[in-house]
């Protein structure tokens, strides 16, 4: 049996760095989940809803990135791993359906779907590595035990009232996010050794880049849908142009220079597992969260362009780009050891923009956000151009 499972592991060749069709098929579930999340936020973006949204963003990202780590280690083209992805897709669809009412009457459904994804994937990896890779097997033993603990909090929260549910679910996420930082420490066993997983850094970088594309694509879908519902407004063409420009600029700031550097860093670093956590597991969270919040802000600007801004909606319109720039700043600094000062300036301008929020119409705040991203992109482009010219 041990010998028969060696072919389950990802092969060490050029093709193994590319995302497989089963992985791309799996990602479609998260298009649905992100649309569900954005529409839920856009319908009532109060401070309370915004706080709940942060929890959902953390949960969606965590279940996706951990699935990506498993498919980074296993061959997604073989039938058992494909079947695993199909099972996870079903759980993911249920999770996305329950998401808008997760703090109402579908809390237990959401918790069971999330727990089903986490535990079934981890148990599968445990079985796959048994007898084929002892170090990875012991690591997934630790991961599984930590997930059993966190899932107990998820399910308990699903059975409780709203206030208690929030507390228990925050505790569940805290357990899951802290566990890798502690290297899955367990009483009597201690911490897992460093670099126990045979990580393919280039594949991990490509998968995270594709998730960024998914998030940006969801932004275009929701923005286009909202714009079509308000096209009778004279302000819609202007706000739509700004929204589309912001989406393109976020793509540019990620893919023009940062993504390739991150991929090279992850592939060439002597500690790919630790670098993968820095750049992708934790480092991409603010990038994805920023895109989602930006999409919500654009939807609100399209629906209410002439209304005076409120701080709750400014969290999305200005805070989304702030998070995005902070995430890309971290990624570029880690991968190149060079601070992108353009991103620092952009964050400062956007934060200063909160001062004028109560006195300014929503469409002007949206213009400020878009022009700031444009300034950052031009500044970085010229700085990189001069750097390459000096190097030549």
TORLO-132001 format. One record per residue: residue in one letter; y, x, z of N, C-alpha, C in turn. Coordinates in steps of 0.2 Angstrom, whole numbers, plus 5000, padded with zeros to 4 digits. Atoms other than C-alpha are relative to their C-alpha. Layout:
N
{site a {Y X Z} {Y X Z} {Y X Z}} ...
This chain:
392
{site x {4994 5004 5000} {5000 5000 5000} {5006 5004 5000}} {site x {4994 4996 5000} {5012 5014 5004} {5002 5003 4993}} {site x {4999 4997 5007} {5009 5022 4987} {5003 4995 4995}} {site x {4998 5005 5005} {5012 5006 4978} {5008 4998 5001}} {site x {4993 5002 4999} {5030 5004 4985} {5005 5006 4999}} {site x {4995 4994 5002} {5037 5021 4980} {5004 4998 4994}} {site x {4996 5002 5006} {5043 5013 4964} {5005 4995 5002}} {site x {4995 5005 4998} {5053 5001 4974} {5007 5004 5001}} {site x {4994 4996 4998} {5066 5015 4978} {5003 5001 4993}} {site x {4996 4999 5006} {5080 5018 4966} {4999 5007 4997}} {site x {5001 4994 5004} {5077 5031 4953} {5006 5005 5000}} {site x {4995 4995 5000} {5087 5047 4953} {5001 5002 4993}} {site x {4998 4998 5007} {5093 5047 4935} {5007 4997 4998}} {site x {4994 5002 5002} {5108 5043 4925} {5001 4992 5000}} {site x {5000 5008 5000} {5104 5024 4923} {5001 4997 5007}} {site x {5000 5003 4994} {5102 5022 4941} {5007 4999 5003}} {site x {4993 5001 4997} {5121 5024 4944} {5003 4994 4997}} {site x {4997 5006 5003} {5125 5008 4934} {4997 4994 5004}} {site x {5002 5006 4997} {5125 4991 4941} {4995 4996 4996}} {site x {5005 5003 5004} {5110 4981 4935} {5002 4993 4999}} {site x {4998 5007 5002} {5110 4964 4928} {4998 4995 5006}} {site x {5001 5004 4994} {5101 4956 4944} {5006 5001 5005}} {site x {4995 5000 4996} {5115 4963 4954} {5007 4997 4998}} {site x {4994 5004 5002} {5129 4956 4943} {4999 4993 5000}} {site x {5001 5007 4999} {5120 4939 4943} {5001 4998 5007}} {site x {4999 5001 4993} {5120 4940 4962} {5007 4999 5002}} {site x {4993 5000 4999} {5139 4943 4962} {5003 4993 4998}} {site x {4997 5007 5002} {5142 4926 4954} {5001 4996 5006}} {site x {4999 5004 4994} {5139 4918 4971} {5006 5001 5003}} {site x {4994 4998 4996} {5154 4927 4978} {5006 4998 4996}} {site x {4994 5003 5003} {5165 4921 4964} {5001 4993 5002}} {site x {5000 5007 4997} {5161 4903 4970} {5003 5000 5007}} {site x {4998 5000 4993} {5163 4908 4988} {5008 5002 5001}} {site x {4993 4998 5000} {5180 4917 4985} {5005 4994 4998}} {site x {4996 5006 5002} {5186 4901 4976} {5000 4995 5005}} {site x {5000 5005 4994} {5181 4890 4990} {5005 5002 5005}} {site x {4996 4997 4995} {5190 4902 5002} {5007 4999 4998}} {site x {4993 5001 5002} {5206 4902 4992} {5003 4993 5000}} {site x {4997 5006 5000} {5207 4884 4989} {5000 4997 5007}} {site x {4999 5002 4993} {5204 4881 5008} {5006 5002 5003}} {site x {4994 4997 4997} {5218 4892 5012} {5006 4997 4997}} {site x {4994 5002 5004} {5230 4886 4999} {5002 4993 5002}} {site x {4999 5007 4998} {5228 4868 5005} {5003 4999 5007}} {site x {4997 5000 4993} {5234 4872 5023} {5000 5006 5003}} {site x {5000 4993 4998} {5239 4889 5026} {5005 5001 5006}} {site x {4997 4999 4994} {5244 4888 5044} {4998 5006 5004}} {site x {5002 4994 4996} {5243 4902 5057} {4993 5000 5002}} {site x {5007 5001 4997} {5227 4895 5064} {4995 5001 4994}} {site x {5005 5000 5006} {5219 4893 5046} {5000 5007 4998}} {site x {5000 4993 5002} {5225 4911 5042} {4996 5004 5004}} {site x {5005 4996 4996} {5216 4918 5057} {4993 4998 4999}} {site x {5007 5002 5002} {5200 4908 5052} {4999 5004 4994}} {site x {5002 4997 5006} {5202 4915 5035} {4998 5007 5001}} {site x {5002 4993 4999} {5202 4933 5041} {4992 5000 5002}} {site x {5007 5000 4998} {5185 4929 5049} {4996 4999 4994}} {site x {5004 5001 5006} {5178 4922 5033} {5000 5006 4995}} {site x {4999 4994 5005} {5185 4937 5023} {4995 5006 5003}} {site x {5004 4995 4997} {5176 4949 5035} {4993 4998 4999}} {site x {5007 5002 5001} {5160 4939 5034} {4997 5001 4993}} {site x {5002 4999 5007} {5159 4938 5015} {5000 5007 4998}} {site x {5001 4993 5002} {5163 4956 5013} {4994 5003 5003}} {site x {5005 4997 4996} {5151 4961 5026} {4993 4999 4997}} {site x {5007 5002 5002} {5136 4952 5019} {4999 5002 4993}} {site x {5001 4997 5007} {5140 4958 5001} {4999 5007 5000}} {site x {5000 4993 5000} {5143 4976 5005} {4993 5003 5003}} {site x {5006 4998 4998} {5127 4977 5015} {4994 4999 4995}} {site x {5005 5001 5005} {5117 4969 5001} {5001 5006 4995}} {site x {4999 4995 5005} {5125 4982 4990} {4997 5007 5002}} {site x {5003 4994 4998} {5119 4996 5001} {4993 5000 4999}} {site x {5008 5000 5001} {5101 4990 5000} {4999 5000 4993}} {site x {5001 4999 5007} {5102 4988 4981} {5002 5007 4998}} {site x {4999 4993 5002} {5109 5006 4981} {4994 5004 5001}} {site x {5006 4996 4998} {5093 5012 4989} {4994 4998 4997}} {site x {5006 5002 5003} {5081 5001 4980} {5001 4998 4993}} {site x {4999 5002 5007} {5078 4997 4962} {5000 4993 4998}} {site x {4999 5007 5001} {5085 4980 4958} {4997 4997 4993}} {site x {5004 5002 5006} {5075 4980 4941} {4993 4998 5001}} {site x {5007 5002 4999} {5058 4977 4949} {5000 4993 5003}} {site x {5001 5007 4998} {5052 4960 4953} {5001 4998 5007}} {site x {4999 5002 4993} {5051 4960 4972} {5008 5000 5002}} {site x {4992 4999 4999} {5070 4966 4973} {5003 4994 4997}} {site x {4997 5006 5004} {5075 4953 4960} {4999 4994 5004}} {site x {5002 5007 4996} {5066 4939 4970} {5005 5000 5007}} {site x {4995 4999 4994} {5076 4946 4986} {5007 4997 4998}} {site x {4993 5002 5002} {5092 4944 4976} {5001 4993 4999}} {site x {5000 5008 5001} {5088 4926 4971} {5000 4996 5006}} {site x {5000 5004 4993} {5084 4921 4989} {5007 5001 5003}} {site x {4994 4999 4998} {5100 4929 4994} {5006 4996 4997}} {site x {4996 5004 5004} {5109 4920 4980} {5000 4992 5003}} {site x {5000 5007 4997} {5103 4903 4987} {5003 4999 5007}} {site x {4997 5000 4994} {5108 4907 5004} {5008 5000 4999}} {site x {4993 4999 5002} {5125 4912 4997} {5003 4994 4998}} {site x {4997 5006 5002} {5128 4896 4988} {5000 4995 5006}} {site x {4999 5005 4994} {5124 4886 5004} {5006 5002 5004}} {site x {4994 4998 4995} {5136 4897 5014} {5007 4998 4997}} {site x {4993 5001 5003} {5150 4895 5001} {5001 4992 5000}} {site x {4999 5007 4999} {5147 4876 5001} {5002 4998 5007}} {site x {4999 5002 4993} {5148 4875 5020} {5007 5003 5002}} {site x {4994 4996 4998} {5163 4887 5021} {5006 4996 5001}} {site x {4993 5004 4998} {5178 4874 5020} {4999 4996 5006}} {site x {5001 5004 4994} {5170 4864 5034} {4996 5004 5006}} {site x {5003 4996 4995} {5163 4879 5044} {5002 4999 5007}} {site x {4998 5001 4993} {5174 4875 5059} {5001 4993 5001}} {site x {5000 5007 4999} {5171 4857 5057} {4992 4998 5001}} {site x {5006 5003 4999} {5154 4848 5055} {4994 5004 4996}} {site x {5005 4996 5004} {5145 4862 5044} {5000 5007 5003}} {site x {5001 4994 4997} {5146 4876 5056} {4994 5003 5001}} {site x {5007 4998 4999} {5128 4877 5060} {4997 5002 4993}} {site x {5003 4998 5007} {5124 4877 5041} {5003 5007 4998}} {site x {4997 4994 5002} {5136 4891 5038} {4997 5006 5004}} {site x {5003 4995 4996} {5129 4901 5052} {4993 5002 4998}} {site x {5007 4999 5002} {5111 4898 5047} {5000 5004 4993}} {site x {5000 4997 5006} {5115 4903 5029} {5002 5007 5000}} {site x {4998 4993 4999} {5124 4919 5034} {4995 5004 5003}} {site x {5006 4996 4997} {5110 4924 5046} {4994 5001 4996}} {site x {5006 5000 5005} {5097 4920 5033} {5001 5006 4995}} {site x {4998 4995 5005} {5106 4932 5021} {4999 5007 5004}} {site x {5000 4994 4996} {5108 4946 5034} {4993 5002 5002}} {site x {5007 4999 4997} {5090 4945 5042} {4995 5001 4994}} {site x {5005 5000 5005} {5080 4942 5026} {5001 5007 4996}} {site x {4999 4994 5004} {5088 4957 5017} {4998 5006 5004}} {site x {5002 4995 4996} {5086 4968 5032} {4992 5001 5001}} {site x {5007 5000 4999} {5068 4963 5035} {4996 5003 4993}} {site x {5003 4998 5007} {5064 4966 5016} {5001 5008 5000}} {site x {4999 4993 5000} {5072 4983 5017} {4995 5004 5005}} {site x {5005 4997 4995} {5061 4987 5033} {4993 5001 4997}} {site x {5006 5000 5003} {5046 4982 5023} {4999 5005 4994}} {site x {5000 4995 5006} {5051 4992 5007} {4999 5007 5002}} {site x {5000 4993 4998} {5054 5008 5017} {4994 5002 5004}} {site x {5006 4998 4995} {5038 5007 5028} {4995 5004 4996}} {site x {5005 4996 5004} {5027 5021 5022} {5003 5004 4994}} {site x {4997 4997 5006} {5039 5027 5009} {5005 5005 5002}} {site x {4994 4996 4998} {5054 5034 5018} {5001 4999 5007}} {site x {5000 5001 4992} {5052 5036 5037} {5007 5000 5003}} {site x {4993 5000 4998} {5070 5040 5040} {5004 4994 4999}} {site x {4996 5007 5002} {5077 5025 5031} {4996 4994 5004}} {site x {5004 5005 4996} {5063 5015 5039} {5003 4999 5007}} {site x {4997 5000 4993} {5069 5020 5057} {5007 4997 5000}} {site x {4993 5003 5000} {5087 5016 5052} {5000 4993 4999}} {site x {5000 5007 5001} {5083 4999 5046} {4997 4996 5006}} {site x {5003 5003 4994} {5073 4996 5062} {5006 4999 5004}} {site x {4994 5001 4996} {5089 4999 5071} {5005 4994 4997}} {site x {4995 5005 5003} {5100 4989 5059} {4997 4993 5001}} {site x {5003 5007 4999} {5088 4974 5060} {5001 4997 5007}} {site x {5000 5002 4993} {5088 4974 5079} {5008 4998 5002}} {site x {4993 5002 4999} {5107 4974 5079} {5002 4993 4997}} {site x {4999 5006 5004} {5107 4960 5066} {4997 4994 5004}} {site x {5003 5006 4996} {5096 4949 5077} {5005 4998 5006}} {site x {4995 5001 4995} {5109 4951 5091} {5006 4996 4997}} {site x {4994 5004 5003} {5123 4946 5080} {4999 4993 4997}} {site x {5002 5006 5002} {5114 4932 5072} {4999 4995 5005}} {site x {5000 5004 4994} {5111 4925 5089} {5006 4997 5002}} {site x {4994 5002 4999} {5129 4924 5091} {5003 4995 4995}} {site x {4998 5005 5006} {5132 4916 5074} {4997 4993 5001}} {site x {5004 5007 4999} {5119 4902 5077} {5003 4997 5006}} {site x {4997 5003 4994} {5125 4899 5095} {5007 4997 4999}} {site x {4993 5002 5002} {5143 4898 5088} {4999 4993 4996}} {site x {5001 5006 5004} {5137 4885 5075} {4998 4994 5004}} {site x {5002 5006 4996} {5130 4874 5089} {5006 4998 5005}} {site x {4994 5002 4995} {5147 4874 5099} {5006 4997 4997}} {site x {4993 5003 5002} {5164 4866 5098} {5004 5006 4997}} {site x {4995 4995 5004} {5178 4874 5088} {5002 5006 5004}} {site x {4997 4994 4996} {5186 4885 5101} {4995 5005 5002}} {site x {5005 4995 4998} {5170 4892 5108} {4996 5003 4994}} {site x {5003 4997 5006} {5163 4894 5090} {5004 5006 4997}} {site x {4996 4995 5003} {5178 4905 5085} {4998 5006 5004}} {site x {5001 4995 4996} {5175 4916 5100} {4993 5003 4999}} {site x {5007 4997 5001} {5156 4918 5097} {5000 5003 4993}} {site x {5000 4997 5006} {5159 4921 5079} {5003 5007 4999}} {site x {4996 4993 5000} {5172 4935 5082} {4995 5005 5003}} {site x {5005 4995 4997} {5159 4943 5094} {4995 5002 4995}} {site x {5005 4998 5005} {5146 4942 5080} {5002 5005 4995}} {site x {4997 4995 5005} {5157 4951 5068} {5001 5006 5003}} {site x {4999 4994 4996} {5162 4963 5081} {4994 5005 5001}} {site x {5006 4996 4999} {5144 4968 5084} {4998 5003 4993}} {site x {5002 4997 5007} {5141 4970 5065} {5004 5006 4998}} {site x {4996 4995 5002} {5156 4980 5062} {5000 5006 5004}} {site x {5001 4994 4995} {5154 4992 5077} {4994 5003 4999}} {site x {5006 4997 5000} {5136 4995 5074} {5000 5006 4996}} {site x {5000 4993 5004} {5138 5008 5059} {5004 5005 5004}} {site x {4995 4994 4997} {5152 5017 5069} {4996 5003 5006}} {site x {5004 4997 4995} {5139 5019 5083} {4994 5003 4998}} {site x {5006 4998 5003} {5126 5024 5071} {4994 4996 5003}} {site x {5005 5004 4998} {5116 5009 5077} {4996 5002 5006}} {site x {5003 4997 4993} {5113 5016 5095} {4996 4994 5003}} {site x {5004 5005 4996} {5100 5007 5105} {4997 5004 5006}} {site x {5003 4997 4993} {5094 5010 5123} {4994 5003 4999}} {site x {5006 4996 5000} {5081 5023 5124} {4998 5003 4993}} {site x {5001 4997 5007} {5082 5027 5105} {5006 5005 4998}} {site x {4994 4996 5002} {5100 5034 5105} {5002 4998 4993}} {site x {4997 5001 5007} {5109 5035 5088} {4996 5002 4995}} {site x {5004 4998 5006} {5102 5036 5071} {5003 5007 4998}} {site x {4998 4994 5002} {5103 5053 5064} {5005 4999 4994}} {site x {4995 5001 5006} {5118 5056 5051} {4996 5001 4994}} {site x {5003 4999 5007} {5114 5055 5033} {4993 4999 4999}} {site x {5007 5002 5001} {5097 5046 5034} {4999 4997 4994}} {site x {5001 5004 5006} {5100 5036 5019} {5001 5004 4993}} {site x {4999 4996 5006} {5098 5043 5001} {5005 4996 4996}} {site x {4994 5005 5003} {5115 5035 4995} {5001 5003 4993}} {site x {4997 4999 5006} {5120 5035 4977} {5007 4999 4999}} {site x {4992 5002 4999} {5139 5037 4978} {5003 4997 4994}} {site x {4997 5002 5006} {5143 5034 4960} {4998 4992 4999}} {site x {5002 5007 5001} {5133 5017 4960} {5004 4996 5005}} {site x {4996 5004 4994} {5141 5012 4977} {5007 4999 4997}} {site x {4993 5001 5002} {5158 5015 4969} {5001 4995 4994}} {site x {5000 5005 5006} {5154 5005 4953} {4999 4993 5003}} {site x {5001 5006 4998} {5148 4991 4963} {5006 4997 5004}} {site x {4993 5002 4997} {5164 4990 4974} {5005 4999 4995}} {site x {4995 5002 5005} {5174 4991 4959} {4999 4994 4996}} {site x {5002 5007 5003} {5165 4976 4951} {5002 4995 5005}} {site x {4998 5005 4995} {5169 4967 4967} {5007 4999 5000}} {site x {4993 5000 5001} {5187 4971 4965} {5002 4996 4994}} {site x {4999 5004 5006} {5186 4964 4948} {4999 4992 5001}} {site x {5001 5007 4999} {5178 4948 4954} {5006 4997 5004}} {site x {4994 5002 4996} {5192 4946 4967} {5006 4999 4996}} {site x {4994 5000 5004} {5205 4949 4954} {4999 4994 4995}} {site x {5002 5005 5004} {5196 4937 4942} {5001 4993 5003}} {site x {4999 5007 4996} {5196 4923 4956} {5007 4999 5000}} {site x {4993 5001 5000} {5215 4926 4957} {5002 4997 4994}} {site x {4998 5003 5006} {5217 4922 4939} {4998 4993 4999}} {site x {5003 5007 5000} {5206 4907 4940} {5004 4995 5004}} {site x {4996 5005 4995} {5215 4899 4955} {5007 5000 4998}} {site x {4993 5000 5003} {5232 4904 4948} {5001 4996 4994}} {site x {5000 5004 5006} {5229 4897 4931} {4999 4992 5002}} {site x {5001 5007 4998} {5222 4881 4939} {5006 4997 5003}} {site x {4994 5002 4997} {5237 4879 4950} {5006 4999 4995}} {site x {4995 5001 5005} {5249 4882 4936} {5000 4994 4996}} {site x {5002 5006 5004} {5241 4869 4925} {5002 4994 5003}} {site x {4998 5006 4996} {5244 4856 4939} {5007 5000 5001}} {site x {4992 5000 4999} {5263 4861 4940} {5004 5002 4994}} {site x {4997 4997 5006} {5267 4865 4922} {5007 4996 4998}} {site x {4994 5004 5002} {5280 4851 4922} {5007 5003 5004}} {site x {4994 4997 4997} {5291 4861 4934} {5003 5006 4996}} {site x {4996 4995 5003} {5305 4872 4927} {4998 5007 5002}} {site x {5001 4994 4998} {5300 4886 4938} {4993 5003 4999}} {site x {5007 4998 5001} {5282 4887 4934} {4999 5006 4995}} {site x {5001 4994 5004} {5283 4899 4919} {5002 5007 5003}} {site x {4998 4994 4997} {5293 4912 4929} {4995 5002 5006}} {site x {5004 4998 4995} {5282 4911 4944} {4993 5002 4998}} {site x {5007 4999 5003} {5266 4911 4934} {5000 5008 4997}} {site x {4999 4993 5002} {5273 4927 4925} {4999 5005 5005}} {site x {5000 4995 4995} {5276 4936 4941} {4993 5000 5003}} {site x {5006 5000 4997} {5259 4930 4948} {4995 5004 4995}} {site x {5004 4996 5005} {5250 4937 4932} {5002 5007 5000}} {site x {4998 4993 4999} {5260 4953 4933} {4997 5003 5006}} {site x {5003 4997 4994} {5255 4956 4951} {4992 5001 4999}} {site x {5008 4999 5001} {5236 4954 4946} {4999 5006 4996}} {site x {5001 4994 5004} {5238 4966 4932} {5002 5007 5004}} {site x {4998 4994 4996} {5247 4978 4943} {4995 5002 5005}} {site x {5005 4999 4995} {5234 4977 4957} {4994 5003 4996}} {site x {5005 4997 5004} {5221 4981 4943} {5002 5007 4999}} {site x {4998 4993 5002} {5231 4996 4937} {5000 5005 5006}} {site x {5000 4996 4994} {5234 5003 4955} {4993 5002 5002}} {site x {5007 4998 4998} {5215 5003 4958} {4997 5004 4995}} {site x {5004 4997 5005} {5208 5008 4942} {5003 5006 4996}} {site x {4997 4995 5004} {5221 5019 4934} {4998 5007 5002}} {site x {5002 4993 4998} {5217 5034 4945} {4996 4999 5007}} {site x {5004 5000 4994} {5210 5028 4962} {4993 5000 5000}} {site x {5007 5002 5000} {5193 5021 4958} {4996 5006 4997}} {site x {5004 4995 5002} {5187 5036 4948} {5000 5006 5005}} {site x {5000 4995 4995} {5193 5048 4961} {4995 4999 5006}} {site x {5005 5002 4995} {5183 5038 4974} {4993 5001 4998}} {site x {5007 4999 5003} {5168 5038 4963} {4998 5008 5001}} {site x {5001 4993 5000} {5169 5057 4961} {4999 5003 5008}} {site x {5000 4998 4993} {5172 5060 4980} {4993 4997 5003}} {site x {5006 5002 4997} {5157 5049 4985} {4994 5003 4997}} {site x {5006 4997 5004} {5145 5057 4972} {5000 5008 5002}} {site x {5000 4993 4999} {5150 5075 4976} {5000 5002 5007}} {site x {4999 4998 4993} {5153 5075 4995} {4993 5002 5003}} {site x {5006 4997 4996} {5140 5084 5006} {4997 4995 5004}} {site x {5002 5006 4995} {5139 5068 5017} {5002 4994 4997}} {site x {4999 5006 5004} {5138 5054 5005} {5000 4993 5004}} {site x {5001 5006 4996} {5133 5041 5018} {5006 4999 5004}} {site x {4994 5000 4997} {5148 5045 5029} {5006 4998 4996}} {site x {4994 5001 5005} {5160 5045 5014} {4999 4993 4998}} {site x {5001 5007 5002} {5152 5029 5008} {5003 4995 5005}} {site x {4997 5005 4994} {5157 5020 5025} {5007 5001 5000}} {site x {4993 5000 5000} {5174 5027 5024} {5004 4997 4994}} {site x {4997 5003 5006} {5178 5023 5006} {4999 4993 4998}} {site x {5002 5006 5003} {5169 5008 5003} {4998 4994 5006}} {site x {5002 5005 4995} {5161 4999 5018} {5006 4997 5004}} {site x {4994 5002 4997} {5177 4999 5028} {5006 5001 4996}} {site x {4994 4999 5004} {5190 5006 5016} {5001 4995 4995}} {site x {4999 5005 5005} {5188 4992 5003} {5002 4993 5003}} {site x {4999 5006 4997} {5190 4978 5016} {5007 4998 4999}} {site x {4993 5002 5001} {5209 4978 5016} {5002 4999 4992}} {site x {4999 5001 5007} {5209 4979 4997} {4998 4993 4998}} {site x {5003 5006 5002} {5198 4964 4995} {5004 4994 5003}} {site x {4996 5005 4996} {5208 4954 5009} {5006 5000 4997}} {site x {4993 5000 5003} {5224 4959 5001} {5000 4996 4993}} {site x {5000 5004 5006} {5219 4952 4984} {4999 4992 5001}} {site x {5001 5007 4998} {5213 4935 4992} {5006 4997 5002}} {site x {4994 5003 4997} {5229 4933 5002} {5005 5000 4994}} {site x {4995 5001 5005} {5239 4937 4987} {4999 4994 4995}} {site x {5001 5006 5004} {5231 4924 4977} {5002 4993 5003}} {site x {4998 5006 4997} {5234 4911 4990} {5008 5000 5000}} {site x {4993 5000 5000} {5252 4916 4991} {5003 4998 4993}} {site x {4998 5002 5007} {5254 4915 4972} {4999 4992 4999}} {site x {5002 5007 5000} {5246 4897 4973} {5006 4996 5003}} {site x {4995 5003 4996} {5259 4892 4986} {5007 5001 4996}} {site x {4994 4999 5004} {5273 4899 4976} {5001 4996 4994}} {site x {5000 5004 5006} {5268 4890 4961} {5001 4992 5002}} {site x {5000 5007 4998} {5266 4873 4970} {5007 4999 5004}} {site x {4994 5001 4996} {5282 4875 4981} {5006 5005 4998}} {site x {4996 4994 5002} {5294 4887 4971} {5007 5000 5003}} {site x {4993 5001 4998} {5311 4880 4977} {5000 4999 5008}} {site x {5000 5001 4992} {5306 4878 4996} {5002 5006 5003}} {site x {4999 4994 4996} {5313 4890 5009} {4993 5003 5003}} {site x {5006 4997 4998} {5300 4902 5014} {4998 4999 5008}} {site x {5002 5000 4993} {5290 4902 5030} {4996 5006 5002}} {site x {5004 4994 4998} {5282 4916 5040} {4993 4999 4998}} {site x {5007 5001 5001} {5265 4908 5038} {4998 5002 4993}} {site x {5001 4999 5007} {5266 4908 5019} {5002 5007 4998}} {site x {4998 4993 5001} {5275 4925 5019} {4994 5005 5001}} {site x {5006 4996 4998} {5259 4932 5027} {4996 5001 4993}} {site x {5003 5000 5006} {5251 4928 5010} {5004 5004 4995}} {site x {4996 4997 5005} {5265 4932 4998} {5001 5007 5000}} {site x {4999 4993 4998} {5270 4948 5006} {4995 5004 5003}} {site x {5005 4997 4997} {5256 4952 5017} {4994 5002 4996}} {site x {5006 4999 5004} {5243 4951 5004} {5001 5007 4996}} {site x {4999 4993 5003} {5251 4966 4994} {5001 5005 5005}} {site x {5000 4995 4995} {5254 4975 5010} {4993 5003 5001}} {site x {5007 4998 4998} {5236 4975 5014} {4997 5004 4994}} {site x {5003 4997 5006} {5231 4979 4996} {5003 5008 4999}} {site x {4997 4994 5000} {5243 4994 4996} {4997 5005 5005}} {site x {5002 4996 4994} {5237 5000 5013} {4992 5002 4998}} {site x {5007 4999 5002} {5219 4999 5006} {4999 5005 4995}} {site x {5000 4995 5006} {5222 5009 4990} {5003 5006 5003}} {site x {4998 4994 4997} {5232 5021 5000} {4995 5004 5004}} {site x {5005 4996 4997} {5218 5025 5011} {4995 5003 4996}} {site x {5005 4998 5005} {5206 5026 4997} {5002 5006 4996}} {site x {4997 4994 5004} {5217 5038 4987} {5001 5006 5004}} {site x {4999 4994 4996} {5221 5049 5002} {4993 5003 5002}} {site x {5007 4997 4998} {5202 5051 5007} {4997 5003 4994}} {site x {5004 4997 5006} {5196 5054 4989} {5004 5006 4997}} {site x {4997 4995 5003} {5210 5066 4984} {5004 5005 5005}} {site x {4996 4997 4995} {5218 5072 5001} {5007 5001 4998}} {site x {4993 5000 5001} {5235 5068 4994} {5003 4993 5001}} {site x {4997 5006 4998} {5246 5055 5001} {5004 4997 4994}} {site x {4996 5004 5005} {5252 5042 4988} {5007 4997 5003}} {site x {4994 5002 4997} {5270 5041 4994} {5003 4993 4997}} {site x {4997 5006 5004} {5274 5027 4981} {4997 4994 5004}} {site x {5003 5005 4997} {5262 5016 4991} {5003 4999 5007}} {site x {4996 5000 4993} {5271 5020 5008} {5006 4996 4999}} {site x {4994 5003 5001} {5287 5015 5000} {4999 4993 4999}} {site x {5001 5007 5002} {5280 4999 4993} {4999 4996 5007}} {site x {5001 5004 4994} {5273 4994 5010} {5006 4999 5004}} {site x {4994 5000 4997} {5290 4998 5018} {5004 4994 4997}} {site x {4996 5005 5003} {5299 4987 5006} {4998 4993 5001}} {site x {5003 5007 4998} {5287 4972 5008} {5001 4998 5007}} {site x {4999 5002 4993} {5288 4973 5027} {5007 4998 5001}} {site x {4993 5002 4999} {5307 4973 5026} {5001 4993 4997}} {site x {4999 5006 5003} {5306 4958 5015} {4999 4994 5005}} {site x {5001 5005 4995} {5300 4948 5030} {5006 4998 5003}} {site x {4993 5002 4997} {5318 4948 5036} {5003 4995 4997}} {site x {4997 5005 5004} {5324 4937 5022} {4996 4994 4999}} {site x {5004 5006 5001} {5310 4925 5022} {5003 4993 5002}} {site x {4998 5006 4999} {5318 4911 5031} {5006 4997 4996}} {site x {4994 5002 5004} {5333 4911 5020} {4999 5000 4992}} {site x {5001 4999 5007} {5325 4913 5003} {4995 4996 4997}} {site x {5005 5004 5003} {5316 4902 4991} {4994 5004 4999}} {site x {5007 4997 5001} {5297 4905 4988} {5000 5004 4994}} {site x {5000 4996 5007} {5300 4910 4970} {5003 5007 5000}} {site x {4996 4993 4999} {5312 4924 4975} {4995 5005 5004}} {site x {5005 4995 4996} {5299 4931 4988} {4995 5002 4995}} {site x {5005 4998 5005} {5286 4930 4974} {5002 5006 4996}} {site x {4997 4995 5004} {5298 4940 4963} {5000 5007 5003}} {site x {4999 4994 4996} {5301 4953 4977} {4993 5003 5000}} {site x {5007 4998 4999} {5282 4955 4979} {4998 5003 4993}} {site x {5002 4998 5007} {5279 4957 4960} {5004 5007 4998}} {site x {4996 4995 5001} {5293 4969 4958} {4999 5006 5004}} {site x {5002 4994 4996} {5288 4980 4972} {4993 5003 4998}} {site x {5007 4997 5003} {5270 4982 4965} {5002 5004 4993}} {site x {4998 4997 5006} {5279 4986 4948} {5003 5007 5002}} {site x {4997 4993 4998} {5289 5000 4957} {4995 5005 5002}} {site x {5005 4996 4998} {5274 5007 4965} {4996 5003 4994}} {site x {5004 4997 5006} {5264 5008 4949} {5004 5005 4996}} {site x {4996 4995 5004} {5278 5016 4939} {5001 5007 5004}} {site x {4999 4993 4996} {5282 5029 4953} {4993 5004 5000}} {site x {5007 4997 5000} {5263 5033 4954} {4999 5003 4993}} {site x {5002 4998 5007} {5261 5034 4935} {5004 5007 4999}} {site x {4996 4995 5001} {5276 5046 4934} {4998 5006 5004}} {site x {5002 4994 4995} {5270 5057 4949} {4994 5003 4997}} {site x {5006 4997 5002} {5253 5059 4942} {5001 5003 4993}} {site x {4998 4997 5006} {5260 5063 4925} {5003 5007 5001}} {site x {4997 4993 4999} {5271 5077 4932} {4995 5004 5003}} {site x {5005 4996 4996} {5256 5083 4943} {4996 5003 4995}} {site x {5004 4997 5005} {5245 5085 4928} {5003 5005 4995}} {site x {4996 4995 5005} {5259 5093 4917} {5000 5007 5004}} {site x {4999 4994 4997} {5262 5106 4931} {4993 5004 5001}} {site x {5006 4997 4999} {5243 5109 4933} {4998 5003 4993}} {site x {5001 4997 5007} {5242 5112 4914} {5004 5007 4999}} 
